[in-house]
């Protein structure tokens, strides 16, 4: 049996909520108890969590709601009696006074007890060996109106350097790793923090129970304490503090470069309004591009889009003239990120910027790849083909538009047979690497077009695949060559009834992936081989794991359309394997939600 407890579900992102739903609705998992907590005052009917809970209930999953409110007087007395290890009948007067001030809010109670202890109204007598309290003074004490105000009062009673230390780490959020603290105190620019020994000052806060020190991380005991510490920084100074922290972390990033990148960029973005030098803003735009590229490599497309949009916002109106390369990279990458998250309107705006300002066809190619993929993902196969074929003609790879496509296919297939005749798989894989930039771009574009044309025009699909193989044999091999070889297997098997030849080129493509260690077309190759070639000789069950890997690779590498094709085949193959229909339904529902999310 497993009990999984998650707190603060009101802040959970949509993908996390989807994961929770998959866990609790899994009919084969009868040994999981999931417990989740959230603040109901922050969750209305339209909140994603509320929507998800309704969805789970519709799946016949039993949900037990337990409302956790403030403590009553009796519970407050039991809590206090337990805290000070005294009999409940002796703590009644103290509990009544505390309850009057806190209304039974547990955080208030703990903070208030700490406050009256610090002020001497609650003390332990060494003579009587008992706790004593001054009820009159406790009753006369003013109480904060909320937890943040109460925490602020407690922080302000600490030494000045500890206050400054808490303000600094509050800028970083709920928790702060030690390497960040060391980064802030490194170098000669430490006079701005108002704290000689940051670690020692934080340990005082640890002793006061305001933060915890676990492993190499300092964490606030409650999010309200973090907000309280942050509120003590005057609003007009906050941007400068964030800017200083970001610069310190990035300047001393050697201990953990990857973590430092995201932390520094987050802080610098918050402090951007305090930047006075245009060069600083351009440098920050470049750092946002780096953070986006790293996020994309982790399949985190939403953060990537955020970083790219932030980087774009830091550019001025003349950026396409003064910072052409940076502008081109930001807008092109942002268009792709918006596509991967299904925000097609935003994608189109970024693409228009590229097409309006790019200086040559080469600079437009990345945007054309995104445009073609997005049209295909939206079910606009004809538009995708038209746009792609137009660019291919400019790259020197024009395609015929005759009515007698069958005859052309026969001719082109004969050319492929002639090029491959007498060559072993090893000899083909040993061909030189493709070095013509336009041919490489054409191969990439044909990879996208092959998928869209397969759904709309099989003849055009065959011509594109045959051209990919011809280009590889004549100009060298590239990542997309692997897809061309396995797709040739489909053409040979389906159009020319050469299943053995089709099997050979499918195996060739898999071997290509293995020895070249490339991931760019991994999703496409695996999806094609294990959907159309492998099942001809092996059981459907053997295709399930490779297809799951194809889906994961496609999502990680931004090949969303092919990832979704792999997902659809996973559902089909599970059905063909004779899996229980309930499991097939669960799998199908999971992937359908992902398809809808990516439109």
C-alpha positions as a printed Julia matrix, in Angstrom:
599×3 Matrix{Float64}:
   0.0    0.0     0.0
   1.13   3.53   -0.77
  -0.09   6.82    0.72
   0.75   9.89   -1.36
   0.22  13.32    0.24
   0.52  16.58   -1.69
  -0.01  20.02   -0.16
  -0.99  23.34   -1.77
  -2.82  21.82   -4.75
  -4.24  25.26   -5.52
  -0.85  26.04   -7.09
  -0.54  22.83   -9.12
   0.03  23.26  -12.87
  -2.27  21.55  -15.41
   0.18  18.76  -16.24
   0.58  17.88  -12.56
  -3.2   17.76  -12.19
  -3.37  15.46  -15.22
  -0.81  13.18  -13.6
  -2.82  13.08  -10.37
  -5.95  12.2   -12.33
  -4.14   9.38  -14.13
  -2.95   7.97  -10.8
  -6.27   8.05   -8.97
  -8.36   6.82  -11.91
  -6.11   3.86  -12.69
  -8.45   0.91  -12.19
  -5.55  -1.52  -11.85
  -4.07   0.36   -8.92
  -6.04  -0.66   -5.83
  -3.34   0.04   -3.24
  -2.99   3.83   -3.5
  -4.44   6.37   -1.07
  -4.04   9.9    -2.37
  -4.44  12.8     0.05
  -4.38  16.35   -1.24
  -4.7   19.68    0.58
  -5.66  23.05   -0.82
  -6.96  26.41    0.35
 -10.61  26.53   -0.57
 -10.66  30.32   -0.39
  -8.29  30.33   -3.39
 -10.23  27.77   -5.47
 -13.49  28.84   -7.13
 -15.67  26.82   -9.5
 -13.6   27.81  -12.52
 -10.24  26.98  -10.96
  -8.31  24.17  -12.74
  -8.26  22.12   -9.52
 -12.04  22.34   -9.12
 -12.5   21.34  -12.76
 -10.16  18.39  -12.31
 -11.94  17.2    -9.14
 -15.27  17.2   -10.98
 -13.68  15.22  -13.82
 -12.34  12.64  -11.35
 -15.73  12.28   -9.67
 -17.33  11.59  -13.06
 -14.95   8.64  -13.39
 -16.66   7.02  -10.39
 -13.7    7.66   -8.06
 -14.74   8.1    -4.45
 -13.61  11.45   -3.06
 -13.88  12.16    0.65
 -13.86  15.87    1.48
 -12.53  16.84    4.9
 -12.83  20.5     5.82
  -9.94  21.58    8.04
 -10.91  24.82    9.78
  -9.67  26.7    12.8
  -9.44  24.97   16.16
 -12.15  25.38   18.77
 -11.35  26.36   22.36
 -11.02  22.77   23.57
  -8.65  21.79   20.75
  -6.64  24.97   21.28
  -6.23  24.09   24.93
  -5.13  20.53   24.05
  -2.58  21.87   21.57
  -1.1   24.35   24.03
  -1.09  21.83   26.89
   0.79  19.4    24.64
   3.26  22.07   23.51
   4.25  23.15   27.02
   3.81  19.67   28.54
   1.31  20.74   31.16
  -2.03  19.27   32.26
  -4.95  20.7    30.2
  -6.83  21.8    33.36
  -3.89  24.1    34.25
  -3.52  25.73   30.81
  -7.13  26.85   30.42
  -6.51  30.52   31.26
  -3.57  30.7    28.83
  -5.57  28.94   26.11
  -8.54  31.28   26.56
  -6.28  34.3    26.15
  -4.55  32.85   23.1
  -7.85  31.76   21.52
  -9.26  35.25   22.01
  -6.34  36.68   20.02
  -6.03  34.02   17.31
  -9.56  32.62   16.82
  -8.02  29.15   16.71
  -5.87  29.66   13.59
  -3.02  27.18   14.09
  -0.35  29.33   12.44
  -1.51  32.33   14.5
  -1.42  30.24   17.68
   2.15  29.08   17.11
   3.38  32.51   16.12
   1.53  34.19   18.99
   2.98  31.77   21.55
   6.44  32.43   20.15
   5.76  36.17   20.39
   4.61  36.2    24.03
   7.49  33.92   24.99
   9.99  36.31   23.37
   8.42  39.24   25.26
   8.49  37.42   28.58
   4.73  37.02   29.03
   5.16  33.24   28.82
   8.12  31.79   30.71
   9.33  28.64   32.45
  10.0   28.97   36.18
  13.07  27.1    37.35
  11.82  27.39   40.92
   8.39  25.81   40.46
   9.41  23.73   37.41
   6.25  24.96   35.68
   5.25  27.29   32.92
   3.89  30.67   34.01
   2.13  33.38   32.06
   0.84  36.9    32.5
  -2.76  36.75   31.37
  -3.33  40.48   31.87
  -0.4   41.43   29.6
  -1.35  38.81   27.01
  -4.9   40.19   26.87
  -3.58  43.71   26.42
  -1.25  42.7    23.57
  -2.23  43.85   20.08
  -2.61  41.04   17.56
  -1.8   41.21   13.85
  -4.73  41.02   11.47
  -3.18  38.23    9.38
  -0.41  35.67    9.39
   1.88  37.77    7.22
   1.63  40.76    9.56
   2.22  38.51   12.57
   5.33  37.04   10.91
   6.56  40.53   10.01
   6.41  41.58   13.65
   8.44  38.54   14.65
  11.06  39.17   11.95
  11.43  42.8    13.03
  12.37  41.69   16.55
  15.38  39.82   15.17
  18.88  41.32   14.77
  19.14  43.66   11.8
  21.52  41.39    9.9
  19.13  38.43   10.29
  16.29  40.6     8.98
  18.37  41.47    5.93
  19.3   37.82    5.4
  15.63  36.79    5.43
  14.74  39.58    3.01
  17.39  38.36    0.6
  16.36  34.72    0.51
  12.69  35.77    0.39
  13.49  37.26   -3.02
  14.31  33.74   -4.19
  10.98  32.26   -3.14
   9.98  29.54   -0.7
  13.43  27.9    -0.55
  17.05  28.73   -1.25
  20.0   26.4    -1.83
  23.31  27.0    -0.1
  25.23  27.45   -3.36
  23.04  30.5    -4.1
  23.87  31.97   -0.69
  27.57  31.42   -1.29
  27.17  33.04   -4.72
  25.61  36.11   -3.12
  28.45  36.47   -0.62
  31.26  35.84   -3.13
  33.43  38.6    -4.53
  33.85  42.14   -3.32
  30.32  43.37   -3.94
  28.82  42.22   -0.62
  28.28  45.61    0.98
  24.79  45.89   -0.51
  23.3   43.01    1.45
  23.63  44.59    4.89
  24.79  41.3     6.34
  28.37  40.39    7.16
  27.77  36.64    7.65
  24.71  35.47    5.74
  24.88  31.84    6.9
  25.26  32.75   10.57
  22.38  35.21   10.32
  20.13  32.58    8.75
  20.95  30.12   11.51
  19.46  32.6    13.98
  16.26  32.51   11.94
  16.43  28.71   11.99
  16.62  28.77   15.78
  13.55  31.03   15.83
  11.61  28.54   13.72
  11.12  30.95   10.81
  13.07  28.82    8.36
  14.35  25.26    8.28
  17.77  24.02    7.21
  17.5   20.63    5.53
  20.54  19.26    3.74
  21.85  22.05    1.54
  18.6   23.98    1.41
  17.0   26.68    3.55
  13.18  26.65    3.47
  10.69  29.03    5.02
   8.51  27.33    7.6
   5.42  28.76    5.87
   4.77  30.67    2.68
   3.26  33.52    4.73
   6.62  33.97    6.5
   8.35  34.23    3.13
   5.8   36.82    1.99
   6.25  38.7     5.26
  10.03  38.87    4.83
   9.64  40.02    1.23
   7.09  42.68    2.21
   9.7   44.29    4.46
  11.67  45.32    1.37
  10.32  48.7     0.18
   8.63  48.29   -3.2
  10.84  50.9    -4.83
  13.95  48.93   -3.82
  12.82  45.4    -4.78
  13.89  45.54   -8.42
  17.38  46.66   -7.38
  17.67  43.79   -4.89
  16.58  41.23   -7.5
  19.03  42.73   -9.98
  21.89  42.51   -7.49
  21.1   38.89   -6.6
  20.86  37.89  -10.26
  24.21  39.47  -11.12
  25.89  37.85   -8.1
  24.53  34.39   -8.88
  25.5   34.57  -12.55
  28.94  35.98  -11.81
  29.61  33.06   -9.45
  27.89  30.26  -11.34
  30.76  27.76  -11.46
  29.41  25.59   -8.6
  26.18  24.77  -10.48
  25.98  26.47  -13.91
  22.62  25.03  -14.98
  20.78  25.9   -11.76
  22.52  29.26  -11.65
  21.23  30.06  -15.15
  17.56  29.7   -14.22
  17.94  31.41  -10.83
  19.95  34.3   -12.26
  17.57  34.82  -15.19
  14.56  34.74  -12.87
  16.1   37.36  -10.6
  17.37  39.55  -13.42
  13.96  39.51  -15.11
  12.37  40.75  -11.88
  15.01  43.45  -11.66
  14.95  44.46  -15.33
  13.09  47.68  -14.62
  16.1   48.88  -12.61
  18.45  48.37  -15.57
  19.65  51.67  -16.97
  22.16  50.39  -19.5
  20.81  49.14  -22.84
  23.73  46.71  -23.03
  22.47  45.05  -19.82
  19.02  44.54  -21.32
  20.46  42.97  -24.45
  22.65  40.69  -22.36
  19.61  39.65  -20.32
  17.65  38.96  -23.52
  20.47  36.6   -24.51
  20.33  34.87  -21.11
  16.59  34.36  -21.54
  17.35  32.71  -24.88
  19.81  30.36  -23.15
  17.27  29.52  -20.45
  14.64  28.84  -23.13
  16.97  26.53  -25.05
  17.68  24.58  -21.88
  13.96  24.41  -21.03
  13.18  23.16  -24.51
  15.79  20.38  -24.14
  13.85  19.26  -21.06
  10.53  19.37  -22.97
   9.44  22.29  -20.76
   7.87  24.34  -23.56
   5.73  26.62  -21.39
   8.74  27.98  -19.46
  10.64  28.18  -22.75
   7.9   30.35  -24.24
   7.93  32.54  -21.13
  11.68  33.11  -21.31
  11.54  33.85  -25.03
   8.67  36.32  -24.69
  10.53  37.99  -21.84
  13.66  38.21  -23.98
  11.64  39.77  -26.81
  10.15  42.34  -24.4
  13.67  43.5   -23.55
  14.4   44.42  -27.18
  13.75  47.9   -28.5
  12.15  48.95  -31.77
  15.46  48.96  -33.65
  16.52  45.49  -32.5
  16.11  43.96  -35.97
  18.77  46.42  -37.13
  21.02  46.65  -34.07
  20.65  43.09  -32.75
  19.63  41.14  -35.84
  20.95  37.67  -34.9
  19.54  37.81  -31.37
  16.16  39.04  -32.64
  16.04  36.31  -35.28
  16.82  33.58  -32.73
  14.34  34.88  -30.14
  11.41  35.27  -32.52
  12.08  32.01  -34.41
  12.47  29.97  -31.22
   9.47  31.67  -29.62
   7.28  30.77  -32.59
   8.3   27.12  -32.18
   7.66  27.18  -28.42
   4.21  28.71  -28.92
   3.47  26.0   -31.49
   4.54  23.27  -29.06
   2.14  24.65  -26.44
  -0.75  25.01  -28.9
  -0.81  28.83  -28.91
  -1.15  29.25  -32.64
  -2.21  32.92  -32.62
   0.93  33.9   -30.72
   2.98  31.64  -32.98
   1.67  33.39  -36.08
   2.59  36.81  -34.67
   6.16  35.7   -34.09
   6.38  34.07  -37.52
   5.15  37.25  -39.16
   7.94  39.17  -37.41
  10.51  36.76  -38.83
   9.11  36.79  -42.37
   8.91  40.6   -42.33
  12.46  41.16  -41.11
  14.56  38.17  -42.21
  17.3   39.18  -44.63
  17.43  35.99  -46.7
  15.81  32.61  -47.25
  18.31  30.86  -44.99
  17.19  33.01  -42.06
  13.54  32.16  -42.76
  14.0   28.4   -42.89
  13.59  27.69  -39.16
  10.34  29.69  -39.21
   9.15  27.78  -42.27
   9.77  24.49  -40.43
   7.54  25.72  -37.61
   4.87  27.0   -40.0
   4.73  23.7   -41.87
   4.56  21.65  -38.68
   1.84  23.85  -37.21
  -0.35  23.66  -40.31
  -0.03  19.91  -40.27
  -0.86  19.78  -36.55
  -4.01  21.82  -37.18
  -5.18  19.37  -39.83
  -4.36  21.76  -42.68
  -2.4   19.23  -44.74
  -3.02  20.97  -48.08
  -1.8   24.35  -46.78
   1.22  22.65  -45.18
   2.13  20.97  -48.46
   1.71  24.15  -50.49
   3.89  26.2   -48.16
   6.53  23.49  -47.9
   6.72  22.72  -51.62
   7.13  26.44  -52.4
  10.16  26.66  -50.11
  11.57  23.38  -51.43
  11.5   24.78  -54.96
  13.57  27.75  -53.73
  16.02  25.26  -52.2
  16.44  23.52  -55.55
  14.11  20.61  -54.88
  11.05  21.3   -57.05
   8.34  18.64  -57.29
   6.2   17.87  -60.37
   2.47  18.63  -60.3
   1.25  16.34  -63.1
  -1.92  14.29  -63.17
  -0.02  11.09  -63.99
   1.77  10.85  -60.61
   1.93   7.04  -60.76
   4.23   7.07  -63.77
   6.49   9.64  -62.13
   6.69   7.49  -58.99
   7.77   4.48  -61.07
  10.52   6.54  -62.7
  11.72   7.98  -59.39
  11.67   4.55  -57.75
  13.82   3.2   -60.55
  16.35   5.97  -59.81
  16.42   4.94  -56.15
  16.92   1.28  -57.04
  19.79   2.23  -59.3
  21.45   4.33  -56.59
  21.11   1.59  -53.95
  21.83  -1.36  -56.2
  24.85  -3.34  -55.14
  25.34  -1.35  -51.93
  25.22  -3.06  -48.56
  23.66  -1.46  -45.5
  27.15  -0.83  -44.15
  28.2    0.96  -47.32
  25.11   3.17  -47.24
  25.68   4.08  -43.59
  29.32   4.87  -44.39
  28.37   7.56  -46.91
  29.82  11.0   -46.19
  27.92  13.43  -43.99
  25.75  15.89  -45.91
  27.45  19.32  -45.89
  25.28  21.4   -48.23
  23.2   23.71  -46.03
  20.34  23.98  -48.51
  20.17  20.2   -48.97
  20.09  19.71  -45.19
  17.27  22.26  -44.91
  15.42  20.57  -47.75
  15.71  17.21  -46.0
  14.31  18.71  -42.81
  11.4   20.24  -44.67
  10.69  17.01  -46.57
  10.59  15.2   -43.22
   7.73  17.44  -42.12
   5.96  17.28  -45.48
   6.15  13.5   -45.64
   4.02  13.24  -42.52
   1.39  15.72  -43.74
   1.22  14.23  -47.24
   0.86  10.69  -45.88
  -2.43  11.79  -44.35
  -3.63  13.53  -47.51
  -1.89  12.36  -50.67
  -0.06   9.04  -50.78
   1.41   9.75  -54.2
   3.04  12.96  -52.99
   4.25  11.06  -49.91
   5.97   8.52  -52.15
   7.62  11.23  -54.25
   8.9   13.06  -51.16
  10.3    9.87  -49.64
  11.98   8.86  -52.9
  13.52  12.34  -53.19
  14.83  12.09  -49.6
  16.6    8.83  -50.41
  17.97  10.19  -53.7
  19.3   13.3   -51.92
  20.94  11.15  -49.25
  22.61   8.86  -51.79
  23.82  11.78  -53.94
  24.79  14.39  -51.34
  25.5   12.43  -48.16
  23.5   11.38  -45.15
  22.0   13.55  -42.39
  19.62  12.96  -39.46
  16.56  12.95  -41.72
  18.08  10.25  -43.94
  17.02   7.65  -41.36
  13.39   8.64  -41.84
  13.78   8.56  -45.62
  15.09   4.97  -45.47
  12.3    3.61  -43.24
   9.62   5.5   -45.17
  11.06   3.94  -48.34
  10.24   0.63  -46.68
   6.55   1.61  -46.68
   6.69   2.65  -50.36
   8.4   -0.6   -51.35
   5.96  -2.77  -49.41
   2.71  -0.98  -50.19
   3.26   0.3   -53.74
   5.73  -2.2   -55.16
   4.85  -5.27  -53.06
   8.48  -5.74  -52.04
   8.01  -6.54  -48.36
  11.51  -7.99  -47.95
  13.03  -4.8   -49.36
  10.79  -2.75  -47.09
  11.96  -4.77  -44.09
  15.59  -4.23  -45.07
  15.28  -0.44  -45.17
  13.35  -0.42  -41.91
  16.23  -2.27  -40.24
  18.69   0.08  -41.94
  16.91   3.08  -40.42
  17.02   1.54  -36.93
  20.72   0.78  -37.31
  21.26   4.37  -38.47
  19.69   5.67  -35.22
  21.89   3.38  -33.17
  25.26   4.21  -34.7
  24.63   7.92  -35.35
  23.14   8.5   -31.87
  20.74  11.08  -33.24
  17.43  12.02  -31.65
  16.12  14.64  -34.07
  14.09  12.12  -36.13
  13.97   9.32  -33.57
  10.24   9.76  -33.03
   9.44   9.65  -36.75
  11.63   6.66  -37.5
  10.41   4.55  -34.59
   6.77   5.43  -35.25
   7.02   4.42  -38.92
   8.99   1.21  -38.32
   6.86  -0.08  -35.44
   3.56   0.95  -37.02
   3.94  -0.13  -40.63
   6.94  -2.49  -40.92
   7.67  -4.36  -37.7
   4.09  -5.71  -37.16
   4.33  -7.52  -40.5
   6.79  -9.95  -38.9
   6.27  -9.62  -35.14
   3.48  -9.39  -32.58
   1.91  -5.99  -31.92
   2.97  -6.21  -28.28
   6.63  -5.82  -29.28
   5.82  -2.39  -30.7
   4.33  -0.89  -27.52
   7.54   0.01  -25.7
   9.29   1.48  -28.78
   6.19   3.58  -29.56
   6.14   4.93  -26.01
   9.78   5.93  -26.44
   8.87   7.56  -29.77
   6.19   9.6   -28.03
   8.57  10.72  -25.27
  11.32  11.62  -27.74
   8.93  13.6   -29.93
   7.72  15.65  -26.97
  11.26  16.3   -25.74
  12.55  17.34  -29.17
   9.53  19.43  -30.16
   8.37  16.94  -32.82
   4.83  17.19  -31.44
   2.98  15.98  -34.54
   5.01  12.78  -34.72
   4.71  12.3   -30.95
   0.94  12.45  -31.28
   1.05   9.93  -34.13
   3.01   7.6   -31.85
   0.43   8.15  -29.09
  -2.42   7.22  -31.44
  -0.6    4.03  -32.44
  -0.02   3.1   -28.77
  -3.79   3.11  -28.26
  -4.37   1.08  -31.43
  -1.67  -1.45  -30.6
  -2.99  -1.97  -27.05
  -6.37  -2.79  -28.59
  -4.8   -5.15  -31.13
  -2.9   -6.9   -28.31
  -6.18  -7.79  -26.64
  -5.64  -5.64  -23.55
  -8.63  -5.13  -21.26
 -10.89  -2.47  -22.73
 -10.77  -0.51  -19.45
  -7.0   -0.18  -19.83
  -7.31   0.78  -23.5
  -9.88   3.41  -22.53
  -7.58   4.82  -19.83
  -4.66   5.01  -22.25
  -6.8    6.55  -24.98
  -8.26   9.14  -22.6
  -4.79  10.13  -21.4
  -3.44  10.69  -24.89
  -6.63  12.34  -26.12
  -6.25  14.98  -23.42
  -2.67  15.6   -24.5
  -3.75  15.87  -28.14
  -6.44  18.37  -27.22
  -3.98  20.34  -25.09
  -1.66  20.64  -28.09
  -4.6   21.21  -30.47
